[in-house]
Amino acid sequence: MSQSHMDDQARLQENTGLPPNRNLKGRFGFGKNKRPRKDLQNGVGYIFLSPFVIGTILLTMFPILYSLYLSFTNYSMGGTPEWIGFGNYVHMFNNDAMFWQSMEVTFFYAGTAVPLRLIFALFVAIILNKVIEMVGVYRTLLYLPSVVGGSVGVAIMWRQLFGNEGAVNGVLSMLGLPTHSWLGDPNTAIWTLVILYGWQFGSSMLIFLAGLRNIPTSFYEASAVDGARPIQQFFKITLPMLTPVILFNVIMQTIQGFMAFTPAYVVTAGDPINSTLLYILYMYRQAFEYFNMGYAAALAWVMLVIIAILTAIIFKSSQYWVHYEDK
Amino acid sequence: MEHKKKVRLKKIIQHTLLIAFTAVMLYPIVWMAGSSFKESSQVFINPHHIIPSEWNFENYIVGWEGFGGITFSTFFMNSIFIATVATVGSVLFSAVVAYGFTRINFKGKRFWFVVMMLTMMLPFEMVMIPQYIMFNWFGWIDTYLPLILPSFFGVPFFIFLIMQFIRTIPKELDQAAMIDGCNSISIFFRIILPLVVPAMMTAAIFSFYWRWDDFMSPLIYLQTPQKYPVSLALNLFADPDSVTNWGALFAMTTLSLLPIIVVFFIFQRYIVEGISTSGLKS
């Protein structure tokens, strides 16, 4: 009885934001607590949380701080770190043409591939939402590319597909169109990677589809009574109702886009003339091919700051375009 | 009557377009599987054909022999080992942590929850270098420990997924068990754990194919080819400067995707639901 009462109490406070029931304080020995008291079980709580707490401290918090320290050193594998202040950052911004090249490539890649994937996903989700028969089959099959998409196998497949004697050129010559060296031309190589990213639209599509299903049909019925046309319904109902889901997708996909590595490593190896040198590939080379660990740590920190800023901007901008139902 | 006809025509057009679109999207995968049955010399003749003029299974036998005296049996066993152990660890410990977050009140819970949401957004690549140096101190380079151990601390995405699921279980169940004399630990094992199996299945499938696909970690940590998982072995096998047997390459590439595709088709219900709920509620 008392247990469930306490729970109700806690729930009530959470829901209403009302001050806690003062009567309970003395009775449970939390008199000094100013905050709403709950049945605190610190010991048990941390037993259950311990894997996560230990893991986070060991594998995230410490490494991130350690890498900040490393970024101010000239550490290379095997040597001892020597403090060089902002040396790495100064070199990066002033003298490292590869750094700027990889930045340019990565921004271009993320700036094209992420919108391509999201627009594609939204478009297909809207169409699938209208179809009644066999929707499960389409959904499953169209999701398949994003299931296998991140693998080395698909990257190799992509290389063969766009190779000089690959299937894409095969189709083109069958249609009597000129073939092209897709991977050999610096202007087209990056596009093969962009298309590879867009091709894996499946998981975003599923999230959009679930979001579409959550929009109450009464909204459409009511607006139809008022004489709204489908186009109007799309821009006045569907899109606004979907914005929270779009926000989530934009953030996750942007981060993922900036982190792309396997396609650049396997499909193009950063070639031709560094036109597909994605940032993480460059960082990988600095760290594990040239063993400039300090410099690579600085590269990682620069990217971390960039994605933090981008995420913050997206979040901040969301108040202007994301529609929350309960507001 | 006229209206009915119109609706049917619309449906037919709709499905024709959808089927055509799906076919284009799946073409690369089907093309590769088809090419794996072509004779090596035929691979580049009419390369876009998906059905080989003559079915040829030799590629699989030749490809399986691998390279450097190590067959793909070794690589597949390695991948299965890594994926299985990492998956069991990540799912079990994610459930433990998720229970702590949803059912127990303790000081600092809010703080750790925020930390978890932040780690969920923090890409692995950003901590890869210091982690590598750290595992190097421990002498763990060229072992599976750096690939497997991190999953035993719980994976934020799975913790979140299982938390969403635990929230749907009525608290009265816990309370009834508590009255019967169960403590938090036995409530977790006897009541919560059996009930969250569906969410754990979803997490397990994701974990399995993330581990199976994982390329970056094996690439930086493993040195001995004997220890390579399929992803890394395949990349070496497919080195564009040395490949001569294209048919065998297609065959092994197809095989490397097969486990993921099979798991996907068997368990797709869990995956579709998992993505839909986790994506919506956050």
HADDOCK unambig.tbl for C-alpha pairs under 7 A between the chains (distance, minus, plus):
assign (segid A and resid 38 and name CA) (segid B and resid 105 and name CA) 6.80 0.50 0.50
assign (segid A and resid 39 and name CA) (segid B and resid 105 and name CA) 6.29 0.50 0.50
assign (segid A and resid 40 and name CA) (segid B and resid 105 and name CA) 4.94 0.50 0.50
assign (segid A and resid 40 and name CA) (segid B and resid 106 and name CA) 4.81 0.50 0.50
assign (segid A and resid 41 and name CA) (segid B and resid 104 and name CA) 6.64 0.50 0.50
assign (segid A and resid 41 and name CA) (segid B and resid 105 and name CA) 5.87 0.50 0.50
assign (segid A and resid 41 and name CA) (segid B and resid 106 and name CA) 5.23 0.50 0.50
assign (segid A and resid 42 and name CA) (segid B and resid 106 and name CA) 4.47 0.50 0.50
assign (segid A and resid 42 and name CA) (segid B and resid 107 and name CA) 6.11 0.50 0.50
assign (segid A and resid 45 and name CA) (segid B and resid 100 and name CA) 5.53 0.50 0.50
assign (segid A and resid 45 and name CA) (segid B and resid 104 and name CA) 5.73 0.50 0.50
assign (segid A and resid 45 and name CA) (segid B and resid 105 and name CA) 6.70 0.50 0.50
assign (segid A and resid 45 and name CA) (segid B and resid 106 and name CA) 5.69 0.50 0.50
assign (segid A and resid 48 and name CA) (segid B and resid 96 and name CA) 5.64 0.50 0.50
assign (segid A and resid 48 and name CA) (segid B and resid 97 and name CA) 5.34 0.50 0.50
assign (segid A and resid 48 and name CA) (segid B and resid 100 and name CA) 5.00 0.50 0.50
assign (segid A and resid 49 and name CA) (segid B and resid 97 and name CA) 4.89 0.50 0.50
assign (segid A and resid 49 and name CA) (segid B and resid 100 and name CA) 5.77 0.50 0.50
assign (segid A and resid 51 and name CA) (segid B and resid 93 and name CA) 6.92 0.50 0.50
assign (segid A and resid 51 and name CA) (segid B and resid 153 and name CA) 4.47 0.50 0.50
assign (segid A and resid 51 and name CA) (segid B and resid 154 and name CA) 6.53 0.50 0.50
assign (segid A and resid 52 and name CA) (segid B and resid 97 and name CA) 6.62 0.50 0.50
assign (segid A and resid 52 and name CA) (segid B and resid 153 and name CA) 5.08 0.50 0.50
assign (segid A and resid 52 and name CA) (segid B and resid 154 and name CA) 5.79 0.50 0.50
assign (segid A and resid 55 and name CA) (segid B and resid 153 and name CA) 5.04 0.50 0.50
assign (segid A and resid 59 and name CA) (segid B and resid 131 and name CA) 6.73 0.50 0.50
assign (segid A and resid 60 and name CA) (segid B and resid 127 and name CA) 6.75 0.50 0.50
assign (segid A and resid 63 and name CA) (segid B and resid 127 and name CA) 5.99 0.50 0.50
assign (segid A and resid 63 and name CA) (segid B and resid 130 and name CA) 5.03 0.50 0.50
assign (segid A and resid 63 and name CA) (segid B and resid 131 and name CA) 5.96 0.50 0.50
assign (segid A and resid 64 and name CA) (segid B and resid 127 and name CA) 5.94 0.50 0.50
assign (segid A and resid 66 and name CA) (segid B and resid 130 and name CA) 6.48 0.50 0.50
assign (segid A and resid 67 and name CA) (segid B and resid 130 and name CA) 5.49 0.50 0.50
assign (segid A and resid 142 and name CA) (segid B and resid 22 and name CA) 6.27 0.50 0.50
assign (segid A and resid 148 and name CA) (segid B and resid 257 and name CA) 6.68 0.50 0.50
assign (segid A and resid 148 and name CA) (segid B and resid 260 and name CA) 6.88 0.50 0.50
assign (segid A and resid 150 and name CA) (segid B and resid 213 and name CA) 6.55 0.50 0.50
assign (segid A and resid 151 and name CA) (segid B and resid 213 and name CA) 4.71 0.50 0.50
assign (segid A and resid 152 and name CA) (segid B and resid 213 and name CA) 6.95 0.50 0.50
assign (segid A and resid 152 and name CA) (segid B and resid 231 and name CA) 5.68 0.50 0.50
assign (segid A and resid 152 and name CA) (segid B and resid 235 and name CA) 6.72 0.50 0.50
assign (segid A and resid 153 and name CA) (segid B and resid 253 and name CA) 5.01 0.50 0.50
assign (segid A and resid 153 and name CA) (segid B and resid 256 and name CA) 6.34 0.50 0.50
assign (segid A and resid 153 and name CA) (segid B and resid 257 and name CA) 6.48 0.50 0.50
assign (segid A and resid 157 and name CA) (segid B and resid 32 and name CA) 6.74 0.50 0.50
assign (segid A and resid 165 and name CA) (segid B and resid 44 and name CA) 5.91 0.50 0.50
assign (segid A and resid 165 and name CA) (segid B and resid 47 and name CA) 6.81 0.50 0.50
assign (segid A and resid 166 and name CA) (segid B and resid 47 and name CA) 5.77 0.50 0.50
assign (segid A and resid 167 and name CA) (segid B and resid 47 and name CA) 5.00 0.50 0.50
assign (segid A and resid 167 and name CA) (segid B and resid 48 and name CA) 4.00 0.50 0.50
assign (segid A and resid 168 and name CA) (segid B and resid 48 and name CA) 6.91 0.50 0.50
assign (segid A and resid 170 and name CA) (segid B and resid 46 and name CA) 6.12 0.50 0.50
assign (segid A and resid 170 and name CA) (segid B and resid 47 and name CA) 5.51 0.50 0.50
assign (segid A and resid 170 and name CA) (segid B and resid 48 and name CA) 5.09 0.50 0.50
assign (segid A and resid 171 and name CA) (segid B and resid 48 and name CA) 5.93 0.50 0.50
assign (segid A and resid 203 and name CA) (segid B and resid 275 and name CA) 6.94 0.50 0.50
assign (segid A and resid 206 and name CA) (segid B and resid 272 and name CA) 6.97 0.50 0.50
assign (segid A and resid 206 and name CA) (segid B and resid 275 and name CA) 6.87 0.50 0.50
assign (segid A and resid 206 and name CA) (segid B and resid 276 and name CA) 6.02 0.50 0.50
assign (segid A and resid 207 and name CA) (segid B and resid 275 and name CA) 6.48 0.50 0.50
assign (segid A and resid 207 and name CA) (segid B and resid 276 and name CA) 4.94 0.50 0.50
assign (segid A and resid 207 and name CA) (segid B and resid 279 and name CA) 5.77 0.50 0.50
assign (segid A and resid 207 and name CA) (segid B and resid 280 and name CA) 6.70 0.50 0.50
assign (segid A and resid 210 and name CA) (segid B and resid 276 and name CA) 5.53 0.50 0.50
assign (segid A and resid 211 and name CA) (segid B and resid 280 and name CA) 6.73 0.50 0.50
assign (segid A and resid 245 and name CA) (segid B and resid 280 and name CA) 6.24 0.50 0.50
assign (segid A and resid 297 and name CA) (segid B and resid 129 and name CA) 6.59 0.50 0.50
assign (segid A and resid 300 and name CA) (segid B and resid 126 and name CA) 5.53 0.50 0.50
assign (segid A and resid 304 and name CA) (segid B and resid 126 and name CA) 6.71 0.50 0.50
